[in-house]
Amino acid sequence: MIKPDAVSAGNTGAITKMIEEAGFRIVAMKKTHLTKERAGQFYAIHKERPFYNDLCTYMSSGPIVPMILEKENAVEDFRKLIGSTDPQKAAPGTIRNLFAKSIEANAIHGSDSDANAEIEGNFFFSRLEQY
Ligand code: CMP
């Protein structure tokens, strides 16, 4: 999911290019805008964290671009491509190193397991859109 900071900065194309050049197949993709309530549902796992409310406000502040991606070893390889949550710690050349503004507005989200990738894919796309 490309986050509001990266979409509003006009970095959707550059980030998508990096994703494709890294060998991921884009199975589904769209531009959408979460309400604060929907953002809260997406990040429900973090609801006890001190940053949860700000995160939901930020994630509903502008359009996002969720995608379903396919690749061997996709979860691990995608996390390498995007870099650490905190852009100050993200390795050079990673998406967050190049495009993130802060630990909150960090340009992109990647699923942390195959099981969560399925849940998060289903959050944004119907089965018919996943071909
Ligand atoms: P993401 O990988 O999408 O997962 C949870 C998100 O919460 C994270 O990226 C950041 O956008 C945000 N986040 C994580 N840690 C912090 C933090 N310490 N302060 C603010 N936001 C955070």
Residues whose N, C-alpha, C, O or C-beta is under 5 A from the ligand:
A	BS01	CMP	F51 L55 I103 E104 A105 N106 I108 H109 G110
